[in-house]
Amino acid sequence: MTKLRLDRAPAAPLPLRFLLTVPLWGVLAGVLLIVDGDVALRTRWSPATLALVHAFTLGVLGNAMFGSILQFLPAAAGVTLRGGERSGRWLHGLFNVGVLLLVAGMHQRWPFGLMTAAMVLPAAFVMLALMVVPGLLAAAGQRLLRAGFGVALASALVTAALGAVLALGLAGRLAVPLMVWTDVHASWGVLGWIVVLLATVARVVMPMFQGTGSVPEAAQATWLAGVVAMLVAVAGLRAGSAVAGVVAAPVLIFAGAGLWLQWRAPRLRRGPLVDSWRAGLIALACAALALPIAPGGMLAASVGLGLALPLLVTAMMLEIVPFIGWIALHRHCGRGIQLPGVQRLLPEADKRRVLLAQPLLLSLPAAMAWPSASLARVAGVALVLVWSLTGWTLLGAGRRARHFLRSLEKSR
């Protein structure tokens, strides 16, 4: 099993600024839904829908992915990041300004916002690659782990490039068959970037934090190669029904494998993390099954992007954020000081409270299945409440760490 290298972990602000931005985008997604009502849920091509989808995929999931990569690669794979904290600040600003411009440009049909986002967001993904890839290539061992990250980052760059072309098409600056290439863009983004990254990280964190076994290396390597082949095939097919089936299969395999590992675990560590991942994997499997069946992919997107993937990343953030806080305390205080444990920085009861709030998010697929302005706005309120609670809970780790430091200073 992979061992964490705590001495290689980055400075706490580098990943934290991304991870703590995630709930803000979740709240903004809820506000958009409150403002737009069922207009955002009736067709995938309306400005309101495009803005809402990208608030989830880039704002919520994108920040979670960026923060996880910047924390995970040094600590778990010994990868040296280029640029450090200063580059991280620029990357965070560049990425989130780009997402804000894109969401505003889509929502308001604002050509300047779309054109600017088409330059800024690819630059942010290139900057992430420049920070990560040299160290990824230079690191020794962990070939499967590094290959997974390599595929995810390559997919992210392809997604960003396709997204830039589509944004310019929406702005009226390029003649692009939007409906055709949107499916290709989505498949590379959701499957190649998000799901591959989750599967790669899960190979380490599920045994470490949940007590499960691991997928055999040959099986995961075969799955990863199959994903690459399918994504290349998607770019060639460019047909909605074919793309849906191609994307759904590996997502279903990933979800099924995760549930199988939990079911077969001899010493499964019961708790909010395991329960959240079980619920998230079940929801992800349902989204994969719905993708080729439900027309337009709207129902699958509401379950996958609004419920399943946020459940998985929220559960991991509730583990990662206090762990980062503990490492920061250890570096600040040095040896000889009794530090509060990770579980004291973010107690299980707080994590459980966030998990118990997650069923409120079922209102989003319900509003998709039975569109109405009132139900859509109920879903928006639910998003605001759940993500506000999540953000407050994550900030609690920092509050407790600062309280410990103040108490330590008073005792000296």
Buried (B, 14 or more C-beta within 10 A) or exposed (E): EBEBEEEBBBBBBBBBBBBBBBBBBBBBBBBBBBEBBBBBBBEBEBBBBBBBBBBBBBBBBBBBBBBBBBBBBBBBBBBBBEBEEEBBBEBBEBBBBBBBBBBBBBBEEBBEBBBBBBEBBBBBBBBBBEBBBBBBEEBEEBEBBBBBBBBBBBBBBBBBBBBBBBBBBBBEBBEBEBEBBBBBBBBBBBBBBBBBBBBBBBBBBBBBBBBBBBBEEEEBBEBBEEBBEBBEEBBEBBBBEBBBBBBBBBBBBBBBBBBBBBEEBEEBEEBBBBBBBBBBBBBBBBBBBBBBEBEEBBBBBBBBBBBBBBBBBBBBBBBBBBBBBBBBBBEEBEEEEEBBEBEBBBBEEBBBBBBEBBEBBBBBBBBBBEBEEEBBBBBBBBBBBBBBBBBBBBBBBBEBBEEBBEEBEEEE
